[in-house]
């Protein structure tokens, strides 16, 4: 096992408590196992820095303290918010958008995925207020659509019609309320919006409000996406 001071610092950086609290926990025998199989109060330790997790974000939760509503971080264990390096969402979903939201404490990964230069695909399922007119897919794929208040056209995006008032949209940009504004520009209104895929990762059957750690294979695929 690591020397007590080194281990206490490591546990504190994982968010289990202050360094003094962790030194006391070690003395009390609450930390057991070897370096490869450490446990805190009988439970395996959280992953070291470089952790990535996915959440099925429910409606009504925000990704920023600047927005009104409950924060998505409230759905995670409180110790995750005390990690160092800090845990952050990879991009944002607005309060009423549901679906796949990723978190990491890997700054390099975070910045590579939210960079304007990133071409990572994101897929959204949209339910619309009115029936599709038939011109939307061509408009979104054109690379000429200009959103109100902007001076640069959107990159081409792929749209698949999934119903009279439903569509699946895949894009590589992440502009402010982009999907909602795209359909507004096409003369429609998004009633519900759900992100089902981010790069190589799909949400699958993760229940709303739940989260899980990515497997090593999933995290590696995300880093090379």
N, CA, C and O of each residue as an XYZ file, in Angstrom:
900
protein
N       0.856     -1.204      0.000
C       0.000      0.000      0.000
C       0.883      1.242      0.000
O       1.986      1.226      0.546
N       0.394      2.322     -0.615
C       1.140      3.566     -0.645
C       1.411      4.047      0.780
O       0.628      3.735      1.677
N       2.508      4.807      1.027
C       2.708      5.438      2.337
C       1.485      6.260      2.714
O       0.814      6.816      1.844
N       1.191      6.339      4.024
C      -0.064      6.944      4.477
C      -0.286      8.353      3.932
O      -1.391      8.663      3.486
N       0.724      9.209      3.957
C       0.528     10.583      3.485
C       0.237     10.621      1.991
O      -0.615     11.380      1.529
N       0.952      9.800      1.252
C       0.736      9.742     -0.191
C      -0.660      9.206     -0.495
O      -1.350      9.719     -1.376
N      -1.070      8.176      0.235
C      -2.388      7.595      0.034
C      -3.483      8.577      0.435
O      -4.501      8.685     -0.249
N      -3.277      9.302      1.554
C      -4.270     10.278      1.991
C      -4.462     11.369      0.937
O      -5.588     11.785      0.668
N      -3.364     11.827      0.344
C      -3.460     12.830     -0.714
C      -4.209     12.281     -1.918
O      -5.043     12.968     -2.508
N      -3.905     11.038     -2.281
C      -4.562     10.394     -3.420
C      -6.069     10.290     -3.186
O      -6.858     10.613     -4.074
N      -6.468      9.843     -2.003
C      -7.891      9.715     -1.680
C      -8.588     11.077     -1.654
O      -9.727     11.211     -2.101
N      -7.893     12.077     -1.129
C      -8.466     13.422     -1.100
C      -8.697     13.934     -2.517
O      -9.710     14.577     -2.794
N      -7.759     13.649     -3.406
C      -7.914     14.088     -4.798
C      -9.044     13.353     -5.512
O      -9.586     13.850     -6.499
N      -9.401     12.166     -5.013
C     -10.547     11.449     -5.571
C     -11.865     11.930     -4.978
O     -12.936     11.505     -5.412
N     -11.788     12.820     -3.982
C     -12.993     13.438     -3.446
C     -13.574     12.781     -2.212
O     -14.678     13.132     -1.794
N     -12.854     11.825     -1.612
C     -13.414     11.124     -0.463
C     -13.419     11.975      0.801
O     -14.131     11.647      1.750
N     -12.658     13.038      0.840
C     -12.606     13.910      2.007
C     -11.321     14.710      1.988
O     -10.535     14.621      1.046
N     -11.112     15.494      3.039
C      -9.873     16.262      3.131
C      -8.701     15.330      3.408
O      -8.891     14.161      3.744
N      -7.495     15.855      3.264
C      -6.319     15.029      3.510
C      -6.286     14.570      4.975
O      -5.957     13.418      5.256
N      -6.623     15.458      5.895
C      -6.640     15.080      7.315
C      -7.677     13.997      7.579
O      -7.431     13.056      8.333
N      -8.847     14.141      6.944
C      -9.892     13.127      7.126
C      -9.435     11.775      6.575
O      -9.748     10.730      7.147
N      -8.710     11.798      5.486
C      -8.241     10.541      4.901
C      -7.120      9.923      5.733
O      -7.029      8.699      5.825
N      -6.270     10.744      6.337
C      -5.243     10.206      7.229
C      -5.898      9.511      8.418
O      -5.441      8.458      8.864
N      -6.984     10.117      8.928
C      -7.710      9.496     10.038
C      -8.398      8.213      9.591
O      -8.440      7.235     10.338
N      -8.941      8.216      8.364
C      -9.610      7.014      7.840
C      -8.621      5.864      7.683
O      -8.958      4.710      7.947
N      -7.417      6.175      7.258
C      -6.388      5.145      7.094
C      -6.018      4.568      8.454
O      -5.909      3.352      8.614
N      -5.827      5.451      9.433
C      -5.468      4.979     10.783
C      -6.582      4.114     11.372
O      -6.317      3.183     12.132
N      -7.834      4.429     11.014
C      -8.973      3.692     11.564
C      -9.244      2.389     10.819
O     -10.156      1.648     11.185
N      -8.472      2.105      9.793
C      -8.634      0.857      9.057
C      -9.763      0.869      8.052
O     -10.220     -0.189      7.618
N     -10.221      2.056      7.674
C     -11.322      2.149      6.702
C     -10.820      2.018      5.267
O     -11.617      1.882      4.339
N      -9.512      2.060      5.087
C      -8.901      1.873      3.768
C      -8.149      0.558      3.805
O      -7.250      0.372      4.625
N      -8.515     -0.353      2.917
C      -7.930     -1.688      2.932
C      -7.468     -2.097      1.536
O      -7.785     -1.437      0.546
N      -6.715     -3.194      1.469
C      -6.284     -3.741      0.201
C      -4.892     -3.290     -0.184
O      -4.182     -2.655      0.596
N      -4.518     -3.636     -1.415
C      -3.219     -3.272     -1.961
C      -3.394     -2.158     -2.983
O      -4.514     -1.745     -3.284
N      -2.267     -1.674     -3.517
C      -2.337     -0.592     -4.498
C      -3.225     -0.942     -5.682
O      -3.892     -0.070     -6.239
N      -3.237     -2.234     -6.075
C      -4.021     -2.647     -7.231
C      -5.481     -2.911     -6.874
O      -6.327     -3.016     -7.762
N      -5.781     -3.020     -5.575
C      -7.140     -3.398     -5.174
C      -7.549     -2.656     -3.907
O      -8.052     -3.260     -2.959
N      -7.329     -1.346     -3.897
C      -7.680     -0.552     -2.720
C      -9.193     -0.436     -2.584
O      -9.924     -0.359     -3.570
N      -9.640     -0.427     -1.322
C     -11.056     -0.245     -1.031
C     -11.210      0.809      0.061
O     -10.377      0.933      0.958
N     -12.301      1.563     -0.044
C     -12.639      2.547      0.985
C     -13.962      2.116      1.590
O     -14.984      2.066      0.906
N     -13.933      1.804      2.877
C     -15.115      1.314      3.595
C     -15.740      0.126      2.869
O     -16.961      0.012      2.772
N     -14.876     -0.756      2.362
C     -15.340     -1.994      1.755
C     -15.736     -1.905      0.297
O     -16.116     -2.912     -0.300
N     -15.654     -0.714     -0.293
C     -16.028     -0.533     -1.695
C     -14.795     -0.193     -2.527
O     -13.920      0.536     -2.060
N     -14.715     -0.713     -3.758
C     -13.574     -0.376     -4.619
C     -13.471      1.133     -4.824
O     -14.482      1.832     -4.886
N     -12.246      1.622     -4.927
C     -12.049      3.051     -5.148
C     -12.566      3.471     -6.519
O     -12.613      2.675     -7.456
N     -12.952      4.738     -6.610
C     -13.304      5.315     -7.905
C     -12.072      5.299     -8.806
O     -10.949      5.184     -8.315
N     -12.272      5.414    -10.119
C     -11.126      5.417    -11.039
C     -10.188      6.589    -10.766
O     -10.618      7.615    -10.237
N      -8.928      6.449    -11.118
C      -7.967      7.549    -10.980
C      -8.266      8.648    -11.989
O      -9.167      8.490    -12.812
N      -7.534      9.757    -11.948
C      -7.731     10.809    -12.947
C      -7.689     10.250    -14.364
O      -6.899      9.360    -14.679
N      -8.562     10.795    -15.210
C      -8.764     10.254    -16.543
C     -10.117      9.568    -16.650
O     -10.431      8.964    -17.675
N     -10.923      9.660    -15.589
C     -12.240      9.041    -15.543
C     -13.176      9.676    -16.571
O     -13.170     10.890    -16.770
N     -13.978      8.832    -17.216
C     -15.017      9.312    -18.126
C     -16.304      8.563    -17.798
O     -16.286      7.344    -17.626
N     -17.408      9.275    -17.713
C     -18.690      8.627    -17.454
C     -19.761      9.224    -18.347
O     -19.632     10.345    -18.841
N     -20.823      8.452    -18.545
C     -21.966      8.937    -19.308
C     -23.201      8.964    -18.438
O     -23.359      8.146    -17.532
N     -24.077      9.917    -18.725
C     -25.346     10.066    -18.016
C     -26.471     10.166    -19.040
O     -26.294     10.703    -20.133
N     -27.627      9.639    -18.663
C     -28.846      9.912    -19.431
C     -29.514     11.100    -18.753
O     -30.273     10.938    -17.799
N     -29.228     12.275    -19.248
C     -29.703     13.503    -18.606
C     -31.220     13.624    -18.739
O     -31.755     13.557    -19.846
N     -31.908     13.800    -17.619
C     -33.359     14.024    -17.693
C     -33.674     15.497    -17.949
O     -32.814     16.363    -17.788
N     -34.906     15.768    -18.346
C     -35.330     17.151    -18.554
C     -35.359     17.885    -17.216
O     -35.578     17.278    -16.168
N     -35.139     19.187    -17.264
C     -35.214     20.017    -16.073
C     -33.900     20.225    -15.359
O     -33.848     20.948    -14.364
N     -32.833     19.609    -15.844
C     -31.511     19.763    -15.242
C     -30.604     20.544    -16.187
O     -30.633     20.332    -17.399
N     -29.806     21.440    -15.632
C     -28.922     22.276    -16.433
C     -27.469     21.855    -16.231
O     -27.129     21.156    -15.277
N     -26.627     22.302    -17.158
C     -25.196     21.976    -17.096
C     -24.360     23.139    -16.581
O     -23.147     23.003    -16.420
N     -24.990     24.278    -16.319
C     -24.252     25.471    -15.911
C     -24.973     26.174    -14.767
O     -26.201     26.252    -14.741
N     -24.183     26.686    -13.818
C     -24.768     27.445    -12.716
C     -25.386     28.758    -13.194
O     -26.166     29.379    -12.472
N     -25.037     29.178    -14.408
C     -25.592     30.415    -14.959
C     -27.040     30.231    -15.404
O     -27.756     31.213    -15.605
N     -27.478     28.977    -15.559
C     -28.847     28.702    -15.994
C     -29.723     28.364    -14.800
O     -29.235     27.906    -13.767
N     -31.019     28.592    -14.951
C     -31.954     28.283    -13.876
C     -32.261     26.793    -13.879
O     -32.317     26.157    -14.931
N     -32.459     26.253    -12.692
C     -32.799     24.839    -12.571
C     -31.752     24.068    -11.790
O     -30.705     24.598    -11.419
N     -32.061     22.810    -11.552
C     -31.131     21.950    -10.827
C     -29.964     21.573    -11.726
O     -30.124     21.445    -12.940
N     -28.797     21.398    -11.130
C     -27.603     21.055    -11.894
C     -27.498     19.543    -12.100
O     -27.870     18.757    -11.228
N     -26.986     19.155    -13.265
C     -26.797     17.730    -13.551
C     -25.854     17.086    -12.536
O     -25.933     15.880    -12.300
N     -24.965     17.876    -11.935
C     -24.006     17.329    -10.978
C     -24.689     16.796     -9.726
O     -24.103     15.999     -8.993
N     -25.932     17.232     -9.472
C     -26.679     16.724     -8.322
C     -27.035     15.250     -8.491
O     -27.374     14.579     -7.516
N     -26.959     14.741     -9.726
C     -27.289     13.349     -9.998
C     -26.091     12.418     -9.807
O     -26.218     11.198     -9.919
N     -24.927     13.006     -9.518
C     -23.700     12.242     -9.317
C     -23.350     12.167     -7.826
O     -23.826     12.994     -7.048
N     -22.535     11.202     -7.415
C     -22.101     11.162     -6.012
C     -21.410     12.470     -5.637
O     -20.597     12.970     -6.414
N     -21.708     13.037     -4.470
C     -21.109     14.313     -4.070
C     -19.583     14.321     -4.119
O     -18.978     15.355     -4.404
N     -18.955     13.171     -3.840
C     -17.492     13.150     -3.838
C     -16.932     13.434     -5.229
O     -15.803     13.912     -5.349
N     -17.702     13.148     -6.287
C     -17.211     13.407     -7.634
C     -16.938     14.896     -7.845
O     -16.065     15.271     -8.627
N     -17.693     15.735     -7.142
C     -17.535     17.190     -7.305
C     -16.320     17.711     -6.553
O     -15.925     18.863     -6.736
N     -15.720     16.871     -5.706
C     -14.538     17.285     -4.948
C     -13.256     16.727     -5.561
O     -12.173     16.892     -4.999
N     -13.377     16.068     -6.708
C     -12.191     15.483     -7.346
C     -11.235     16.564     -7.826
O     -11.646     17.674     -8.163
N      -9.979     16.228     -7.849
C      -8.947     17.115     -8.403
C      -8.002     16.260     -9.238
O      -7.307     15.397     -8.702
N      -7.972     16.502    -10.573
C      -8.608     17.571    -11.348
C     -10.145     17.488    -11.287
O     -10.713     16.433    -11.004
N     -10.796     18.621    -11.559
C     -12.245     18.729    -11.439
C     -12.956     17.957    -12.551
O     -12.453     17.828    -13.667
N     -14.128     17.455    -12.214
C     -14.979     16.761    -13.177
C     -15.857     17.780    -13.891
O     -16.484     18.617    -13.242
N     -15.909     17.718    -15.221
C     -16.706     18.662    -16.007
C     -17.501     17.912    -17.062
O     -17.098     16.841    -17.517
N     -18.641     18.489    -17.450
C     -19.399     17.908    -18.558
C     -18.680     18.216    -19.867
O     -18.082     19.280    -20.025
N     -18.745     17.279    -20.792
C     -18.150     17.476    -22.113
C     -19.209     18.132    -22.985
O     -20.054     17.456    -23.572
N     -19.153     19.451    -23.062
C     -20.216     20.190    -23.729
C     -21.432     20.298    -22.822
O     -21.384     19.942    -21.645
N     -22.520     20.796    -23.393
C     -23.735     21.017    -22.594
C     -24.974     20.584    -23.356
O     -24.982     20.524    -24.585
N     -26.018     20.284    -22.600
C     -27.364     20.123    -23.131
C     -28.239     21.119    -22.392
O     -28.102     21.282    -21.180
N     -29.141     21.791    -23.107
C     -30.000     22.757    -22.420
C     -30.958     22.024    -21.487
O     -31.077     20.800    -21.536
N     -31.630     22.784    -20.645
C     -32.421     22.189    -19.567
C     -33.460     21.195    -20.066
O     -33.679     20.166    -19.427
N     -34.102     21.478    -21.193
C     -35.182     20.625    -21.662
C     -34.722     19.531    -22.612
O     -35.531     18.694    -23.013
N     -33.450     19.513    -22.984
C     -32.926     18.449    -23.829
C     -32.465     17.290    -22.962
O     -31.775     17.486    -21.962
N     -32.846     16.087    -23.350
C     -32.496     14.889    -22.590
C     -31.424     14.096    -23.335
O     -31.079     14.397    -24.478
N     -30.909     13.074    -22.652
C     -30.055     12.129    -23.346
C     -28.613     12.111    -22.927
O     -28.267     12.493    -21.809
N     -27.761     11.656    -23.847
C     -26.374     11.312    -23.556
C     -25.530     12.543    -23.247
O     -25.357     13.432    -24.081
N     -25.013     12.566    -22.022
C     -24.121     13.632    -21.586
C     -22.900     12.973    -20.965
O     -23.027     12.109    -20.098
N     -21.720     13.382    -21.408
C     -20.466     12.814    -20.915
C     -19.796     13.745    -19.923
O     -19.953     14.964    -19.994
N     -19.051     13.164    -19.000
C     -18.278     13.911    -18.008
C     -16.867     13.336    -17.963
O     -16.667     12.140    -18.177
N     -15.888     14.199    -17.683
C     -14.519     13.716    -17.510
C     -13.722     14.683    -16.651
O     -14.086     15.851    -16.513
N     -12.630     14.188    -16.073
C     -11.665     15.052    -15.398
C     -10.368     15.101    -16.200
O      -9.344     15.588    -15.719
N     -10.426     14.591    -17.428
C      -9.290     14.605    -18.349
C      -9.362     15.876    -19.192
O     -10.112     15.941    -20.166
N      -8.580     16.882    -18.813
C      -8.647     18.173    -19.489
C      -8.319     18.098    -20.967
O      -8.940     18.784    -21.779
N      -7.345     17.266    -21.322
C      -6.959     17.144    -22.732
C      -8.101     16.569    -23.552
O      -8.392     17.056    -24.645
N      -8.750     15.534    -23.029
C      -9.890     14.938    -23.732
C     -11.037     15.934    -23.833
O     -11.646     16.088    -24.891
N     -11.326     16.606    -22.725
C     -12.408     17.589    -22.703
C     -12.218     18.630    -23.798
O     -13.131     18.881    -24.584
N     -11.049     19.230    -23.850
C     -10.827     20.311    -24.811
C     -10.794     19.807    -26.239
O     -11.187     20.529    -27.155
N     -10.332     18.575    -26.451
C     -10.309     18.047    -27.814
C     -11.716     17.812    -28.347
O     -11.956     17.940    -29.547
N     -12.654     17.465    -27.451
C     -14.026     17.162    -27.888
C     -14.919     18.391    -27.983
O     -15.895     18.382    -28.733
N     -14.604     19.453    -27.234
C     -15.436     20.655    -27.315
C     -14.815     21.730    -28.191
O     -15.421     22.779    -28.408
N     -13.613     21.481    -28.696
C     -12.950     22.446    -29.572
C     -13.772     22.685    -30.832
O     -14.359     21.745    -31.368
N     -13.826     23.926    -31.316
C     -14.503     24.191    -32.589
C     -13.935     23.375    -33.747
O     -14.604     23.177    -34.761
N     -12.701     22.906    -33.590
C     -12.074     22.114    -34.642
C     -12.487     20.646    -34.586
O     -12.196     19.886    -35.509
N     -13.162     20.243    -33.512
C     -13.574     18.852    -33.376
C     -14.664     18.527    -34.394
O     -15.582     19.320    -34.605
N     -14.557     17.359    -35.019
C     -15.599     16.930    -35.959
C     -16.334     15.693    -35.438
O     -16.842     14.882    -36.213
N     -16.380     15.566    -34.116
C     -17.087     14.444    -33.501
C     -18.584     14.558    -33.769
O     -19.183     15.607    -33.532
N     -19.183     13.486    -34.258
C     -20.609     13.511    -34.581
C     -21.465     13.341    -33.329
O     -21.138     12.564    -32.432
N     -22.567     14.085    -33.293
C     -23.584     13.939    -32.252
C     -24.934     13.720    -32.937
O     -25.253     14.391    -33.918
N     -25.721     12.778    -32.418
C     -27.010     12.455    -33.020
C     -28.150     12.797    -32.063
O     -28.104     12.479    -30.875
N     -29.168     13.447    -32.608
C     -30.322     13.900    -31.822
C     -31.616     13.375    -32.428
O     -31.746     13.268    -33.648
N     -32.569     13.051    -31.562
C     -33.910     12.649    -31.980
C     -34.850     13.805    -31.635
O     -34.980     14.177    -30.469
N     -35.501     14.368    -32.650
C     -36.347     15.540    -32.457
C     -37.804     15.221    -32.731
O     -38.131     14.547    -33.708
N     -38.678     15.713    -31.859
C     -40.115     15.685    -32.097
C     -40.556     17.122    -32.369
O     -40.236     18.034    -31.607
N     -41.292     17.311    -33.461
C     -41.605     18.651    -33.943
C     -43.071     19.002    -33.725
O     -43.927     18.129    -33.580
N     -43.333     20.296    -33.707
C     -44.696     20.776    -33.492
C     -45.578     20.544    -34.705
O     -46.784     20.337    -34.571
N     -44.978     20.579    -35.894
C     -45.733     20.453    -37.133
C     -45.096     19.408    -38.046
O     -43.910     19.115    -37.900
N     -45.853     18.842    -38.981
C     -45.286     17.844    -39.895
C     -44.118     18.411    -40.696
O     -44.080     19.601    -41.006
N     -43.171     17.539    -41.024
C     -42.064     17.926    -41.884
C     -42.590     18.268    -43.276
O     -43.567     17.684    -43.746
N     -41.935     19.213    -43.917
C     -42.387     19.664    -45.229
C     -41.677     18.963    -46.384
O     -42.160     18.983    -47.516
N     -40.526     18.342    -46.097
C     -39.822     17.609    -47.126
C     -38.557     18.273    -47.629
O     -37.768     17.650    -48.339
N     -38.355     19.534    -47.269
C     -37.168     20.255    -47.743
C     -36.054     20.299    -46.705
O     -34.948     20.754    -46.998
N     -36.336     19.833    -45.508
C     -35.409     20.028    -44.401
C     -34.075     19.312    -44.596
O     -33.022     19.903    -44.358
N     -34.101     18.053    -45.023
C     -32.855     17.285    -45.167
C     -31.906     17.959    -46.150
O     -30.705     18.049    -45.896
N     -32.438     18.427    -47.260
C     -31.601     19.101    -48.259
C     -31.063     20.421    -47.715
O     -29.907     20.773    -47.952
N     -31.895     21.140    -46.993
C     -31.464     22.413    -46.412
C     -30.336     22.205    -45.415
O     -29.332     22.917    -45.447
N     -30.504     21.218    -44.517
C     -29.502     20.988    -43.482
C     -28.190     20.434    -44.059
O     -27.118     20.655    -43.496
N     -28.284     19.722    -45.174
C     -27.091     19.133    -45.790
C     -26.357     20.108    -46.714
O     -25.264     19.811    -47.197
N     -26.955     21.254    -46.952
C     -26.427     22.164    -47.977
C     -25.116     22.841    -47.593
O     -24.304     23.167    -48.460
N     -24.909     23.054    -46.288
C     -23.733     23.807    -45.870
C     -23.874     25.297    -46.097
O     -22.895     26.038    -46.000
N     -25.093     25.746    -46.400
C     -25.337     27.178    -46.654
C     -26.318     27.791    -45.656
O     -26.562     28.997    -45.693
N     -26.887     26.966    -44.760
C     -27.876     27.480    -43.822
C     -27.224     28.435    -42.836
O     -26.252     28.087    -42.165
N     -27.766     29.633    -42.758
C     -27.247     30.661    -41.861
C     -28.268     30.884    -40.744
O     -29.422     31.219    -41.012
N     -27.852     30.701    -39.515
C     -28.748     30.935    -38.384
C     -28.826     32.425    -38.066
O     -27.874     33.174    -38.284
N     -29.944     32.824    -37.561
C     -30.158     34.236    -37.233
C     -29.108     34.713    -36.230
O     -28.836     34.043    -35.234
N     -28.529     35.868    -36.504
C     -27.545     36.463    -35.614
C     -26.135     35.965    -35.830
O     -25.226     36.372    -35.106
N     -25.921     35.090    -36.810
C     -24.583     34.567    -37.063
C     -24.123     34.976    -38.462
O     -24.932     35.300    -39.332
N     -22.807     34.952    -38.654
C     -22.259     35.379    -39.943
C     -21.508     34.261    -40.656
O     -20.810     34.505    -41.639
N     -21.653     33.029    -40.156
C     -20.992     31.888    -40.780
C     -22.002     30.756    -40.936
O     -22.660     30.385    -39.964
N     -22.137     30.196    -42.145
C     -23.120     29.127    -42.339
C     -22.766     27.870    -41.579
O     -21.604     27.634    -41.250
N     -23.779     27.064    -41.303
C     -23.570     25.794    -40.615
C     -22.888     24.794    -41.533
O     -23.080     24.814    -42.749
N     -22.089     23.918    -40.935
C     -21.546     22.805    -41.696
C     -22.686     21.852    -42.070
O     -23.712     21.825    -41.390
N     -22.520     21.086    -43.123
C     -23.576     20.139    -43.508
C     -23.919     19.177    -42.368
O     -23.043     18.736    -41.624
N     -25.201     18.864    -42.249
C     -25.693     17.921    -41.246
C     -26.616     16.922    -41.940
O     -27.259     17.245    -42.939
N     -26.672     15.703    -41.396
C     -27.507     14.657    -41.976
C     -28.822     14.538    -41.214
O     -28.838     14.507    -39.983
N     -29.927     14.472    -41.962
C     -31.231     14.291    -41.338
C     -31.933     13.082    -41.911
O     -31.966     12.880    -43.125
N     -32.499     12.275    -41.016
C     -33.285     11.103    -41.417
C     -34.693     11.284    -40.886
O     -34.888     11.527    -39.696
N     -35.675     11.165    -41.767
C     -37.070     11.267    -41.348
C     -37.460      9.967    -40.648
O     -37.292      8.885    -41.210
N     -37.975     10.067    -39.436
C     -38.376      8.878    -38.682
C     -39.880      8.838    -38.428
O     -40.387      7.874    -37.854
N     -40.589      9.873    -38.850
C     -42.036      9.935    -38.684
C     -42.556     11.237    -39.260
O     -41.779     12.069    -39.728
N     -43.857     11.413    -39.226
C     -44.443     12.635    -39.779
C     -43.909     13.882    -39.086
O     -43.674     14.912    -39.717
N     -43.724     13.765    -37.767
C     -43.236     14.919    -36.995
C     -41.966     14.594    -36.225
O     -41.644     15.276    -35.253
N     -41.244     13.570    -36.642
C     -40.008     13.196    -35.943
C     -38.859     13.035    -36.924
O     -39.053     12.634    -38.072
N     -37.656     13.357    -36.452
C     -36.471     13.268    -37.302
C     -35.243     12.982    -36.460
O     -35.180     13.316    -35.277
N     -34.262     12.349    -37.107
C     -32.963     12.080    -36.478
C     -31.935     12.950    -37.185
O     -31.794     12.885    -38.406
N     -31.217     13.764    -36.418
C     -30.273     14.721    -36.996
C     -28.878     14.459    -36.443
O     -28.686     14.382    -35.229
N     -27.908     14.323    -37.340
C     -26.522     14.103    -36.948
C     -25.680     15.265    -37.426
O     -25.688     15.607    -38.609
N     -24.943     15.879    -36.490
C     -24.141     17.052    -36.835
C     -22.799     16.996    -36.120
O     -22.605     16.211    -35.192
N     -21.883     17.837    -36.565
C     -20.541     17.849    -35.977
C     -20.250     19.122    -35.206
O     -19.234     19.211    -34.516
N     -21.120     20.101    -35.313
C     -20.921     21.356    -34.580
C     -21.696     21.310    -33.270
O     -22.453     20.375    -33.012
N     -21.495     22.334    -32.452
C     -22.204     22.412    -31.189
C     -22.552     23.848    -30.857
O     -22.272     24.330    -29.759
N     -23.169     24.531    -31.820
C     -23.532     25.923    -31.565
C     -24.714     26.013    -30.605
O     -25.418     25.030    -30.375
N     -24.916     27.181    -30.059
C     -25.944     27.425    -29.050
C     -27.326     27.028    -29.582
O     -27.788     27.563    -30.590
N     -27.981     26.079    -28.889
C     -29.325     25.615    -29.261
C     -29.417     25.292    -30.751
O     -30.413     25.602    -31.404
N     -28.381     24.674    -31.270
C     -28.265     24.538    -32.727
C     -29.426     23.785    -33.363
O     -30.004     24.274    -34.333
N     -29.782     22.619    -32.850
C     -30.834     21.830    -33.485
C     -32.159     22.579    -33.443
O     -32.884     22.609    -34.438
N     -32.479     23.175    -32.319
C     -33.727     23.929    -32.201
C     -33.751     25.089    -33.200
O     -34.777     25.348    -33.830
N     -32.636     25.776    -33.343
C     -32.571     26.916    -34.261
C     -32.603     26.477    -35.722
O     -33.121     27.197    -36.575
N     -32.055     25.305    -36.012
C     -32.103     24.792    -37.386
C     -33.544     24.527    -37.818
O     -33.953     24.911    -38.914
N     -34.297     23.875    -36.957
C     -35.686     23.595    -37.322
C     -36.523     24.886    -37.333
O     -37.460     25.012    -38.120
N     -36.182     25.833    -36.464
C     -36.872     27.128    -36.514
C     -36.624     27.806    -37.857
O     -37.534     28.400    -38.437
N     -35.388     27.715    -38.350
C     -35.055     28.308    -39.648
C     -35.792     27.609    -40.785
O     -36.003     28.195    -41.847
N     -36.185     26.347    -40.558
C     -36.931     25.596    -41.575
C     -38.437     25.759    -41.401
O     -39.218     25.104    -42.091
N     -38.848     26.635    -40.478
C     -40.261     26.924    -40.291
C     -40.983     25.986    -39.345
O     -42.197     25.816    -39.457
N     -40.272     25.379    -38.423
C     -40.894     24.445    -37.491
C     -40.421     24.756    -36.075
O     -39.654     25.692    -35.850
N     -40.892     23.958    -35.132
C     -40.535     24.162    -33.724
C     -40.277     22.812    -33.076
O     -41.082     21.890    -33.215
N     -39.155     22.688    -32.365
C     -38.810     21.443    -31.670
C     -39.556     21.383    -30.340
O     -39.419     22.265    -29.491
N     -40.343     20.332    -30.179
C     -41.069     20.149    -28.917
C     -40.261     19.336    -27.916
O     -40.220     19.674    -26.733
N     -39.617     18.266    -28.379
C     -38.729     17.497    -27.500
C     -37.462     17.169    -28.275
O     -37.485     16.979    -29.491
N     -36.344     17.106    -27.533
C     -35.053     16.837    -28.154
C     -34.260     15.904    -27.250
O     -34.164     16.118    -26.042
N     -33.693     14.867    -27.855
C     -32.990     13.831    -27.106
C     -31.707     13.471    -27.849
O     -31.742     13.150    -29.037
N     -30.569     13.525    -27.144
C     -29.317     13.115    -27.763
C     -29.089     11.624    -27.499
O     -29.030     11.180    -26.353
N     -28.964     10.865    -28.591
C     -28.834      9.411    -28.475
C     -27.420      8.906    -28.710
O     -27.099      7.771    -28.356
N     -26.567      9.743    -29.309
C     -25.212      9.285    -29.611
C     -24.229     10.436    -29.540
O     -24.554     11.569    -29.898
N     -23.027     10.139    -29.077
C     -21.921     11.098    -29.046
C     -20.703     10.357    -29.549
O     -20.186      9.475    -28.864
N     -20.230     10.709    -30.755
C     -19.096      9.995    -31.335
C     -19.419      8.520    -31.472
O     -20.450      8.172    -32.048
N     -18.560      7.634    -30.955
C     -18.794      6.195    -31.080
C     -19.718      5.625    -30.006
O     -19.997      4.426    -30.005
N     -20.193      6.472    -29.093
C     -20.955      5.997    -27.939
C     -22.453      6.198    -28.122
O     -22.900      7.257    -28.562
N     -23.222      5.168    -27.780
C     -24.677      5.252    -27.817
C     -25.234      5.109    -26.405
O     -24.665      4.413    -25.564
N     -26.349      5.775    -26.166
C     -26.942      5.774    -24.833
C     -27.546      4.415    -24.490
O     -27.489      3.978    -23.340
N     -28.121      3.750    -25.485
C     -28.764      2.442    -25.297
C     -29.841      2.513    -24.217
O     -30.706      3.388    -24.269
N     -29.802      1.600    -23.232
C     -30.923      1.475    -22.295
C     -30.633      2.066    -20.918
O     -31.270      1.681    -19.937
N     -29.687      2.990    -20.831
C     -29.409      3.626    -19.540
C     -30.628      4.459    -19.128
O     -31.038      5.340    -19.884
N     -31.220      4.206    -17.950
C     -32.434      4.913    -17.552
C     -32.188      6.415    -17.329
O     -31.075      6.809    -16.981
N     -33.216      7.251    -17.526
C     -33.077      8.692    -17.280
C     -32.618      8.970    -15.854
O     -33.141      8.399    -14.896
N     -31.636      9.855    -15.729
C     -31.112     10.220    -14.418
C     -29.994      9.320    -13.925
O     -29.334      9.640    -12.936
N     -29.774      8.199    -14.598
C     -28.711      7.271    -14.197
C     -27.411      7.606    -14.933
O     -27.406      8.306    -15.945
N     -26.324      7.088    -14.393
C     -25.009      7.283    -15.001
C     -24.211      5.998    -14.848
O     -24.536      5.140    -14.027
N     -23.167      5.883    -15.648
C     -22.248      4.757    -15.511
C     -20.876      5.169    -16.023
O     -20.751      6.057    -16.866
N     -19.852      4.509    -15.498
C     -18.492      4.738    -15.980
C     -18.325      4.092    -17.352
O     -18.893      3.033    -17.619
N     -17.552      4.729    -18.215
C     -17.210      4.100    -19.477
C     -16.225      2.969    -19.227
O     -15.389      3.048    -18.327
N     -16.330      1.933    -20.019
C     -15.315      0.883    -19.977
C     -14.027      1.427    -20.586
O     -14.048      2.455    -21.262
N     -12.921      0.754    -20.357
C     -11.655      1.186    -20.947
C     -11.750      1.217    -22.463
O     -11.230      2.128    -23.107
N     -12.424      0.208    -23.036
C     -12.577      0.149    -24.485
C     -13.374      1.348    -24.996
O     -13.012      1.946    -26.008
N     -14.454      1.700    -24.303
C     -15.275      2.842    -24.718
C     -14.491      4.146    -24.621
O     -14.557      4.985    -25.519
N     -13.742      4.313    -23.517
C     -12.960      5.535    -23.334
C     -11.877      5.638    -24.398
O     -11.613      6.722    -24.918
N     -11.253      4.518    -24.719
C     -10.214      4.529    -25.770
C     -10.818      4.899    -27.110
O     -10.221      5.665    -27.866
N     -12.004      4.364    -27.419
C     -12.668      4.692    -28.685
C     -13.025      6.162    -28.746
O     -12.935      6.783    -29.805
N     -13.433      6.727    -27.610
C     -13.779      8.143    -27.581
C     -12.547      9.011    -27.810
O     -12.612     10.024    -28.506
N     -11.434      8.610    -27.225
C     -10.199      9.392    -27.370
C      -9.659      9.360    -28.798
O      -8.954     10.279    -29.216
N      -9.982      8.322    -29.535
C      -9.482      8.224    -30.908
C     -10.555      8.566    -31.940
O     -10.324      8.447    -33.144
N     -11.731      8.991    -31.465
C     -12.837      9.300    -32.397
C     -12.449     10.448    -33.325
O     -13.244     10.850    -34.175
